[in-house]
Amino acid sequence: MEKQKFIDECNRRAASGAPFIFVIDYELNNFHTYDIGEAASAGIFYDIRGEGNESKIPVTSKIYSAEDQMSPPDPGSAYTFEITPVKYAQYQNAFDLVRKNILHGNSFLLNLTFPTKLETNLTLEQIFRHSRAPYKLLFKDRFVVFSPESFVRISDDRIFTYPMKGTIDAALEDAERKLMENEKEQWEHNTIVDLLRNDLSMVAKDVAVLKYRYIDRIRTHRKELLQVSSEIAGRLEPGWKGRLGEILVTMLPAGSICGAPKPKTLEIIAQAEGEKRGYFTGIFGIFQNGRVDSAVMIRYIERAGEGLRFRSGGGITWHSDPESEYNELIDKVYVPIV
């Protein structure tokens, strides 16, 4: 549906108290709302911090029996997961374009992403079922998301966001200290926190950082990662449910997956990446019981022709080293099946 129709639909549903799911792509070209009870029949399956409709997925596996569907696969032998990342030379060309714009003052921080070819005997359905993540979405067997990153939460007239910037292999010696003391990571995270404070200020009052730079641990099929987040909150005016559509759209695209300043950075992203992101780095979420919970669609696998590809990336600043950023892109290609 078109943007204004989506805004009106969100406003109407939320004001009436009717629970619904929403999905929005990165370029703000595709907007969807689904009644909670009708999402499964539309091929929309979700798990948002433990609540969802996974039980309604038909058993379609070609690898596991019906009994096996409900048990995690054996990481040692049950599935394959082979990746072919973008060539380093191609990544560096895009990186150089981004860095040139940063040095010219056109952007302070830019999230550069690329697809990675993926070969696996897992179906999108199996990845959805067995991945461990706070936010999961299976969208019409077109893509699957297992995101660790919240977009916004709204409860009791307060809105919260949790920008996530900074990643390191937890197995590295003294990994936590290295991550927290890294100058590039500090600068990148501070920039995103400032951007998200500004985004929240467009829809809320009394915006403040409640918690700055704390570490989450994410277990994957290959390794454990450390990621850095912050918590920012603001106060919404009473009656915000009747304005929910405007609140969501005003803050998009999510600042953590584009950069700052946002308008010019979006132009540079389009030039550097060379293709539309589609639903990757868009958002999805739920309105239910007068509350909103939503996620940024990172950790994302999509159908592409006859195969699959995993979309990933990271933030580029003037401190960034292309080889380190390229390796981070690859580190983020995982499934959290452990």
Secondary structure as GFF3:
##gff-version 3
##sequence-region A 1 338
A	DSSP	alpha_helix	3	16	.	.	.	ID=ss1
A	DSSP	beta_strand	20	24	.	.	.	ID=ss2
A	DSSP	beta_strand	31	35	.	.	.	ID=ss3
A	DSSP	three_ten_helix	36	38	.	.	.	ID=ss4
A	DSSP	three_ten_helix	40	42	.	.	.	ID=ss5
A	DSSP	beta_strand	44	48	.	.	.	ID=ss6
A	DSSP	beta_strand	51	52	.	.	.	ID=ss7
A	DSSP	three_ten_helix	54	56	.	.	.	ID=ss8
A	DSSP	alpha_helix	66	69	.	.	.	ID=ss9
A	DSSP	beta_strand	81	84	.	.	.	ID=ss10
A	DSSP	alpha_helix	88	103	.	.	.	ID=ss11
A	DSSP	beta_strand	109	120	.	.	.	ID=ss12
A	DSSP	alpha_helix	124	130	.	.	.	ID=ss13
A	DSSP	beta_strand	135	139	.	.	.	ID=ss14
A	DSSP	beta_strand	143	147	.	.	.	ID=ss15
A	DSSP	beta_strand	150	155	.	.	.	ID=ss16
A	DSSP	beta_strand	158	161	.	.	.	ID=ss17
A	DSSP	beta_strand	164	169	.	.	.	ID=ss18
A	DSSP	alpha_helix	175	181	.	.	.	ID=ss19
A	DSSP	alpha_helix	183	201	.	.	.	ID=ss20
A	DSSP	beta_strand	205	219	.	.	.	ID=ss21
A	DSSP	beta_strand	224	235	.	.	.	ID=ss22
A	DSSP	three_ten_helix	240	243	.	.	.	ID=ss23
A	DSSP	alpha_helix	244	250	.	.	.	ID=ss24
A	DSSP	three_ten_helix	255	257	.	.	.	ID=ss25
A	DSSP	beta_strand	259	260	.	.	.	ID=ss26
A	DSSP	alpha_helix	262	273	.	.	.	ID=ss27
A	DSSP	beta_strand	283	288	.	.	.	ID=ss28
A	DSSP	beta_strand	291	296	.	.	.	ID=ss29
A	DSSP	beta_strand	300	304	.	.	.	ID=ss30
A	DSSP	beta_strand	307	316	.	.	.	ID=ss31
A	DSSP	alpha_helix	322	331	.	.	.	ID=ss32
###
